[in-house]
């Protein structure tokens, strides 16, 4: 017999059971979401039940009201692209997740702003954990700038592989496995590292980070979600503490990353930044000579139009072994720039640490020229040649910082690229031979006059703190003396060829008044502006 009095009890029981299940599921979801990598909205009891959004009268009442808002003023503001973009521009990055929790439309329209640029520090579960891969699949289409950060640490160092039975060191030849091995009927799974013996040794002796770095299919699957990626940044700091003569986990990760970029549908990729990269790292990023390269590997890298490299300085040791390794690293750098040279329109190169040679004219470096030996055929002597010179057919903007080169190298570079080059910047470049007048001599030939020399103007940035109160004369005296001393020091430095030179488009009126120059890597320097005509444009040169 039906009893209406039992309905409230059933409702309370159902509510209690539902509430208990709700808390357990929400707690699990919250714990899993807290470990997501890419800044997804955390799943809280107010937003998710069993993977589906819910509408509670208490917690989600404001959300429903905003979704069903009938305010014409609010709708006119929110549906206007300009107003909405200005709102996003004034929101702090840490406020965007909370902003997206308001309603579905807020979450949808703010997602491209929040996930336009993401950074990941590579860990063993970065591209293999299912929750993180699922998160990347939801936000990957919004990502335009992706930063892959993997520093050199003690965990990335790889010890020699030792045979357990004999104690001898094993030689490991790495061949990337591009596909996940499948178990066939009556056949064993193909070993990941060539042989079963070597695979077992690597599993026992190498850390999980190494096996994650060699998981090429996981890299390919992750980068395949970044369909609108336009700028890839690779950061591998800490090379000073790493051994120079052994391969590390970072190198294996660079191999997997390069293969993933070549195989993923990254048709919008046009910019590449390596800040910083170790000298040998370009070998593993080279599309033609790297591990797992194919004849079509260079196709993806020909899309690169803007290249920025901050490279660790090469070893300056006097030992012959270190010199030969430095020369080998220069050859790798030359080959890498040659591969990307045809499509580049912007090039920025900075030596981190001690000054290094100019990567734009390595064919004229004495260390790159082969040495004639006694066993060479007499007909080959006198024809010893170095690497072929680089030619950037589309280069318009170039910046070189913290380098050591000759005036002949600068003059030759300017002359060869005079038809395409719009702006070049030699920042903190020191001349070994010659002077800056010789280095900039092609400007006279191109412009047809030496007007850029006659119209020289010296500008100096002097930091002065302005006080709202009147400055006493006894305070102004020391300030003026410091300014005079700084000007005298700058004039003395001109003879040492350590100041920067720059050619480019005319700066804005505000920049000309302040004399400030913002370079790619930041900083202000003593400048001398040469006003003249070059490429039918006014030009400026900083000395």
NORMO-V569622 format. One record per backbone hydrogen bond with DSSP energy under -1.0 kcal/mol. NH is the residue of the N-H (numbers start at 1). CO is the residue of the C=O. E is the energy in kcal/mol with one decimal. If there is no record, write none. Layout:
nh=NH co=CO e=E
nh=NH co=CO e=E
This chain:
nh=6 co=3 e=-1.4
nh=7 co=4 e=-1.0
nh=10 co=6 e=-2.5
nh=11 co=7 e=-2.6
nh=12 co=8 e=-2.7
nh=13 co=9 e=-2.7
nh=14 co=10 e=-2.9
nh=15 co=11 e=-2.9
nh=16 co=12 e=-3.0
nh=17 co=13 e=-2.8
nh=18 co=14 e=-2.8
nh=19 co=15 e=-2.9
nh=20 co=16 e=-2.4
nh=21 co=17 e=-2.7
nh=22 co=18 e=-2.8
nh=23 co=19 e=-2.4
nh=24 co=20 e=-2.2
nh=25 co=21 e=-2.6
nh=26 co=22 e=-2.7
nh=27 co=23 e=-2.6
nh=28 co=24 e=-2.2
nh=29 co=25 e=-2.8
nh=30 co=26 e=-2.8
nh=31 co=27 e=-2.7
nh=32 co=28 e=-2.4
nh=33 co=29 e=-2.6
nh=34 co=30 e=-1.9
nh=36 co=33 e=-1.6
nh=47 co=44 e=-2.1
nh=48 co=44 e=-1.9
nh=49 co=52 e=-2.8
nh=52 co=49 e=-2.3
nh=60 co=56 e=-1.6
nh=64 co=60 e=-2.1
nh=65 co=61 e=-2.0
nh=66 co=62 e=-2.1
nh=67 co=63 e=-2.4
nh=68 co=64 e=-2.3
nh=69 co=66 e=-1.3
nh=75 co=71 e=-2.2
nh=76 co=72 e=-2.5
nh=77 co=73 e=-1.9
nh=78 co=74 e=-3.0
nh=79 co=75 e=-2.5
nh=84 co=80 e=-2.4
nh=85 co=81 e=-2.5
nh=86 co=82 e=-2.2
nh=87 co=83 e=-2.0
nh=88 co=84 e=-2.2
nh=89 co=85 e=-2.0
nh=90 co=86 e=-1.2
nh=95 co=92 e=-1.5
nh=99 co=95 e=-2.3
nh=100 co=96 e=-2.3
nh=102 co=99 e=-1.3
nh=107 co=103 e=-2.2
nh=108 co=104 e=-2.4
nh=109 co=105 e=-2.3
nh=110 co=106 e=-2.0
nh=111 co=107 e=-1.1
nh=114 co=110 e=-2.3
nh=115 co=111 e=-2.4
nh=118 co=145 e=-2.1
nh=120 co=147 e=-2.4
nh=122 co=149 e=-2.2
nh=126 co=123 e=-1.7
nh=129 co=125 e=-1.4
nh=133 co=129 e=-2.4
nh=134 co=130 e=-2.5
nh=135 co=131 e=-1.9
nh=136 co=132 e=-2.4
nh=137 co=133 e=-1.8
nh=138 co=134 e=-1.1
nh=139 co=135 e=-1.6
nh=140 co=136 e=-2.0
nh=142 co=139 e=-1.8
nh=144 co=116 e=-2.6
nh=145 co=116 e=-2.2
nh=146 co=231 e=-2.2
nh=147 co=118 e=-2.3
nh=148 co=233 e=-3.4
nh=149 co=120 e=-2.8
nh=150 co=235 e=-2.9
nh=152 co=237 e=-3.2
nh=156 co=153 e=-1.4
nh=163 co=168 e=-3.2
nh=167 co=163 e=-2.2
nh=170 co=161 e=-3.6
nh=187 co=184 e=-1.8
nh=195 co=193 e=-1.5
nh=199 co=195 e=-2.2
nh=200 co=196 e=-2.3
nh=201 co=197 e=-2.1
nh=202 co=198 e=-2.4
nh=203 co=199 e=-2.1
nh=204 co=200 e=-1.9
nh=205 co=201 e=-2.4
nh=206 co=202 e=-2.2
nh=210 co=207 e=-1.0
nh=211 co=207 e=-1.1
nh=212 co=208 e=-2.0
nh=213 co=209 e=-1.9
nh=214 co=210 e=-1.4
nh=215 co=212 e=-1.0
nh=216 co=214 e=-1.8
nh=219 co=215 e=-1.5
nh=220 co=216 e=-2.5
nh=221 co=217 e=-2.4
nh=222 co=218 e=-2.1
nh=223 co=219 e=-2.5
nh=224 co=220 e=-1.6
nh=225 co=222 e=-1.2
nh=227 co=225 e=-1.5
nh=229 co=226 e=-1.4
nh=230 co=144 e=-2.2
nh=231 co=144 e=-2.4
nh=232 co=271 e=-2.2
nh=233 co=146 e=-3.0
nh=234 co=273 e=-2.8
nh=235 co=148 e=-2.7
nh=236 co=276 e=-2.4
nh=242 co=239 e=-1.3
nh=249 co=156 e=-2.4
nh=252 co=248 e=-1.2
nh=253 co=249 e=-2.2
nh=254 co=250 e=-2.0
nh=255 co=251 e=-1.7
nh=256 co=252 e=-2.0
nh=257 co=253 e=-2.5
nh=258 co=254 e=-2.4
nh=259 co=255 e=-2.2
nh=260 co=256 e=-2.2
nh=261 co=257 e=-2.3
nh=262 co=258 e=-1.9
nh=263 co=259 e=-1.6
nh=264 co=260 e=-2.1
nh=266 co=264 e=-2.2
nh=267 co=265 e=-1.2
nh=270 co=230 e=-2.1
nh=271 co=230 e=-2.0
nh=272 co=306 e=-2.5
nh=273 co=232 e=-2.5
nh=274 co=308 e=-3.0
nh=275 co=234 e=-1.8
nh=277 co=310 e=-1.9
nh=281 co=278 e=-1.7
nh=290 co=286 e=-1.2
nh=293 co=290 e=-1.3
nh=297 co=294 e=-2.1
nh=299 co=296 e=-1.1
nh=302 co=298 e=-1.1
nh=303 co=300 e=-1.4
nh=304 co=301 e=-1.2
nh=305 co=270 e=-3.5
nh=306 co=270 e=-2.0
nh=307 co=346 e=-2.4
nh=308 co=272 e=-2.3
nh=309 co=348 e=-2.7
nh=310 co=274 e=-3.0
nh=311 co=350 e=-2.1
nh=312 co=277 e=-1.9
nh=313 co=352 e=-2.1
nh=323 co=319 e=-2.1
nh=324 co=320 e=-2.4
nh=325 co=321 e=-1.7
nh=326 co=322 e=-2.2
nh=327 co=323 e=-2.3
nh=328 co=324 e=-2.0
nh=329 co=325 e=-2.2
nh=330 co=326 e=-2.0
nh=331 co=327 e=-2.0
nh=332 co=328 e=-1.9
nh=333 co=329 e=-2.3
nh=334 co=330 e=-2.5
nh=335 co=331 e=-2.4
nh=336 co=332 e=-2.3
nh=337 co=333 e=-2.4
nh=338 co=334 e=-1.9
nh=339 co=335 e=-1.6
nh=340 co=336 e=-1.4
nh=345 co=305 e=-3.1
nh=346 co=305 e=-2.1
nh=347 co=397 e=-2.2
nh=348 co=307 e=-2.3
nh=349 co=399 e=-2.4
nh=350 co=309 e=-2.2
nh=351 co=401 e=-1.6
nh=352 co=311 e=-3.3
nh=356 co=402 e=-1.3
nh=361 co=358 e=-1.1
nh=364 co=361 e=-1.4
nh=365 co=362 e=-1.3
nh=368 co=365 e=-1.3
nh=369 co=366 e=-1.1
nh=376 co=373 e=-1.1
nh=380 co=377 e=-1.7
nh=383 co=380 e=-1.5
nh=396 co=345 e=-2.5
nh=397 co=345 e=-2.1
nh=398 co=423 e=-2.0
nh=399 co=347 e=-2.0
nh=400 co=425 e=-2.8
nh=401 co=349 e=-2.1
nh=402 co=427 e=-2.0
nh=404 co=356 e=-2.3
nh=405 co=430 e=-2.0
nh=407 co=433 e=-2.1
nh=410 co=406 e=-1.4
nh=411 co=407 e=-2.4
nh=412 co=408 e=-2.3
nh=413 co=409 e=-2.0
nh=414 co=410 e=-2.5
nh=415 co=411 e=-2.1
nh=416 co=412 e=-2.1
nh=417 co=413 e=-1.6
nh=421 co=417 e=-2.5
nh=422 co=396 e=-2.4
nh=423 co=396 e=-2.5
nh=424 co=503 e=-3.1
nh=425 co=398 e=-1.6
nh=426 co=501 e=-4.0
nh=427 co=400 e=-2.7
nh=430 co=403 e=-2.3
nh=431 co=497 e=-1.1
nh=432 co=405 e=-2.4
nh=439 co=435 e=-1.9
nh=440 co=436 e=-2.2
nh=441 co=438 e=-1.1
nh=443 co=440 e=-1.5
nh=444 co=441 e=-1.3
nh=445 co=441 e=-1.2
nh=446 co=442 e=-2.5
nh=447 co=443 e=-2.6
nh=448 co=444 e=-1.7
nh=453 co=450 e=-1.3
nh=454 co=450 e=-1.5
nh=455 co=451 e=-2.1
nh=457 co=529 e=-1.8
nh=459 co=527 e=-2.1
nh=475 co=472 e=-1.4
nh=476 co=472 e=-1.7
nh=477 co=473 e=-1.8
nh=479 co=475 e=-1.3
nh=480 co=476 e=-2.4
nh=481 co=477 e=-2.0
nh=482 co=478 e=-2.1
nh=483 co=479 e=-1.9
nh=484 co=480 e=-2.3
nh=485 co=481 e=-2.2
nh=486 co=482 e=-2.3
nh=487 co=483 e=-2.2
nh=488 co=484 e=-2.2
nh=489 co=485 e=-2.3
nh=490 co=486 e=-2.1
nh=491 co=487 e=-1.9
nh=492 co=488 e=-1.7
nh=493 co=489 e=-1.7
nh=496 co=493 e=-1.3
nh=497 co=494 e=-1.1
nh=501 co=426 e=-2.4
nh=503 co=424 e=-3.7
nh=512 co=508 e=-2.2
nh=513 co=509 e=-1.8
nh=514 co=510 e=-1.8
nh=515 co=511 e=-1.9
nh=527 co=459 e=-1.6
nh=529 co=457 e=-2.4
nh=531 co=455 e=-1.0
nh=534 co=537 e=-3.3
nh=537 co=534 e=-1.6
